[in-house]
Amino acid sequence: MRLLLQIVTGALIVGYPLAVFFGLQWLPPGTVALMLCIALVLRLALQCQQVKAMMAPIIVGIGLTAASFIAKEQQWLLYYPVVINVSMLALFGYSLKRGPSMIERLARLKEPNLPATAITYLRTVTKLWCGLFIFNGAMAWYTASYATLAVWTWYNGLIAYLLIGAMFAGEWLYRTFWLKKHD
């Protein structure tokens, strides 16, 4: 049952923009907000012993969806992608300050014995990720504040994921060749 709840709540969080868009097509904002709030509360309960770094954005998401439910206003729902990007920026930025950088940590999962020359490169890549989170966060804020629900959904439910996927795939591919060249 726990695994099923993790899958369902995880899918709702990843598909949050689509859940908001389609939910608001057929349901009042308060109902959509309540359903998303319950999903986030469940996710928090399931995740409390796992990834502690993602607890803060879930708690803020609960606050946004609860505020939307209370106010019966959809606008609060639209700012959750901003929270996610700010949280990721904080996580990656903190890793630059305290070390090792987030991308170095991820790279070491596959290649524990990285050459010393890779550390500077991986710090630079972490900075590029920070730049992407700043851009995505700014676009999420702009679309939540000034765009239509359809534009918000296109950006936050598709374009942002494509940008993250392209960055991930491109960086991984480049890093693979870079490590072979510098080995």
C-alpha positions in Angstrom: 0.0 0.0 0.0 2.9 2.4 0.9 4.5 1.8 -2.5 1.2 2.5 -4.3 0.7 5.7 -2.4 4.3 6.8 -3.2 3.7 6.1 -6.9 0.4 8.0 -7.0 1.6 11.0 -4.9 4.9 11.1 -6.9 2.9 11.1 -10.2 0.7 13.9 -8.9 3.6 16.0 -7.9 5.4 15.5 -11.2 2.2 16.0 -13.1 1.1 18.9 -10.8 0.7 21.4 -13.7 -1.5 19.0 -15.6 -3.5 18.1 -12.5 -4.1 21.9 -11.9 -5.0 22.5 -15.6 -7.4 19.6 -16.1 -8.7 19.8 -12.5 -9.7 23.4 -13.0 -11.5 22.5 -16.3 -14.1 20.4 -14.4 -13.8 21.2 -10.7 -14.0 24.4 -8.6 -10.6 25.7 -7.5 -11.3 24.8 -3.9 -11.8 21.1 -4.8 -8.7 20.9 -6.9 -6.7 22.6 -4.1 -8.0 20.2 -1.5 -7.1 17.2 -3.6 -3.6 18.5 -4.2 -3.2 19.4 -0.6 -4.2 15.9 0.5 -1.7 14.4 -2.0 1.1 16.6 -0.7 0.3 15.8 2.9 0.4 12.1 2.0 3.7 12.6 0.2 5.1 14.4 3.2 4.0 11.6 5.5 5.6 9.0 3.2 8.8 11.0 2.7 9.5 12.1 6.2 12.1 9.4 6.7 13.7 9.6 3.2 14.7 12.8 1.3 14.7 15.5 4.0 15.8 18.2 1.5 12.5 17.9 -0.3 10.4 18.3 2.8 10.4 22.1 2.7 9.0 22.5 -0.8 6.3 19.9 0.1 5.4 21.9 3.2 5.2 25.1 1.3 3.1 23.3 -1.4 0.7 22.3 1.4 0.5 25.9 2.5 -0.2 27.1 -1.1 -2.8 24.5 -1.7 -4.4 25.0 1.7 -4.5 28.8 1.1 -6.1 28.2 -2.3 -8.7 25.9 -0.7 -9.5 28.4 2.0 -9.7 31.3 -0.4 -11.3 29.2 -3.2 -8.8 31.0 -5.5 -6.8 29.1 -8.2 -3.9 31.7 -8.3 -2.2 30.2 -5.2 -1.9 26.8 -7.0 0.2 28.3 -9.8 3.2 29.2 -7.6 4.2 25.7 -6.6 6.6 25.3 -9.6 8.3 28.5 -8.4 8.8 26.9 -5.0 10.3 23.7 -6.5 12.8 25.7 -8.6 13.8 27.9 -5.7 14.2 24.7 -3.5 16.4 23.1 -6.2 18.4 26.3 -6.6 19.0 26.4 -2.8 20.0 22.7 -2.7 22.4 23.0 -5.6 23.7 26.4 -4.4 24.3 25.1 -0.9 26.3 22.2 -2.3 28.6 24.8 -4.0 29.2 26.5 -0.7 29.6 23.4 1.5 30.9 20.9 -1.0 31.0 18.5 -2.7 28.9 20.0 -5.4 25.6 18.3 -6.2 26.7 17.2 -9.7 29.9 15.7 -8.2 27.8 13.8 -5.7 25.6 12.4 -8.5 28.7 11.7 -10.7 30.3 9.7 -7.8 27.3 7.4 -7.7 28.4 6.0 -11.0 32.2 6.8 -10.9 33.4 6.9 -7.3 37.0 7.5 -8.3 36.7 10.7 -10.2 40.0 12.3 -11.3 40.9 15.5 -9.5 40.5 17.5 -12.7 36.8 16.6 -12.7 36.0 18.5 -9.5 36.3 22.0 -11.1 34.3 20.8 -14.1 31.5 19.4 -11.9 31.4 22.6 -9.9 30.9 24.5 -13.1 28.1 22.1 -14.2 26.4 22.6 -10.8 26.6 26.4 -11.5 24.9 25.8 -14.9 22.1 23.9 -13.1 21.7 26.8 -10.7 21.3 29.0 -13.7 18.7 26.7 -15.2 16.8 26.8 -11.9 16.9 30.6 -11.8 15.6 30.7 -15.4 12.9 28.1 -14.8 11.9 29.7 -11.5 11.6 33.2 -13.1 9.5 31.7 -16.0 7.3 29.8 -13.5 6.8 33.0 -11.6 6.1 35.0 -14.7 3.6 32.5 -16.1 1.9 32.2 -12.7 1.6 36.0 -12.4 0.9 37.2 -15.9 0.1 34.3 -18.3 -3.0 32.4 -19.0 -3.6 29.0 -17.4 -2.9 27.3 -20.7 0.5 29.1 -21.1 1.4 28.3 -17.5 0.6 24.6 -18.1 2.6 24.5 -21.3 5.6 26.0 -19.7 5.5 24.3 -16.3 4.1 21.0 -17.5 6.2 20.5 -20.6 8.8 23.1 -21.5 10.4 23.2 -18.1 10.7 19.4 -18.1 12.1 19.4 -21.6 14.7 22.0 -20.6 15.7 19.9 -17.5 15.8 16.7 -19.6 17.9 18.3 -22.3 20.3 19.7 -19.6 20.5 16.4 -17.9 21.1 14.3 -21.1 23.4 16.8 -22.6 25.5 17.2 -19.5 25.7 13.4 -18.9 26.7 12.8 -22.5 29.3 15.5 -22.4 30.6 14.4 -19.0 31.0 10.8 -20.2 33.2 11.9 -23.1 35.0 14.5 -20.9 35.9 11.9 -18.3 37.2 9.5 -20.9 39.3 12.3 -22.4 40.7 13.3 -19.0 41.2 9.8 -17.6 
